[in-house]
Amino acid sequence: MAITSFDGFVGLAAEGAGHGDVLDGEGRAGQSTGDEFGRLVRLVRENERLLAELDRVRGQCRRAWAYLGEPGCNAALAMAQLERARLRRSAVLAHLRANRVEARALLGRPPAGVDQIELN
C-alpha cells in the first residue's frame, strides 16, 4: 500500500489508534466473560494481521537496501523509504505489545516481567 497524501498517512496511522473500548479503573475492559473470549479472538486476528504487516515492512526494507546497492540509485529516496519502514515497524511492534498486555489482562495474568522484578 502506497501512501500518496498526508490524508492517507493520517488514515493509516489512525486505523490502529485505539481499541474503542472504555477501560475500568483496573485497566481492563468492563465486559462480561463471554465478551472477554470475543476480545481474545479479536486480538489473535489482529495480531495475525500485524504480523503480516511486519513481513510486508521487512520486504520493503529488503527492496530499499537492494535499491541502494544499484549503481546510480537515488540514495535519499531509498533512505526515506527505509525511515518510513522503520517508523511503521515501530508502530506495529508497539501495537503488538499493547495487544499482549491486553490479552494478559483478559487472562488474569500480570504483565510480563512483573514477577521477575526484585525490589531492594
Secondary structure, 3 states (H helix, E strand, C coil): CCCCCHHHHHHHHHCCCCCCCCECCCCCECCCHHHHHHHHHHHHHHHHHHHHHHHHHHHHHHHHHHHHCCCCCCHHHHHHHHHHHHHHHHHHHHHHHHHHHHHHHHCCCCCCCHHHCCCC
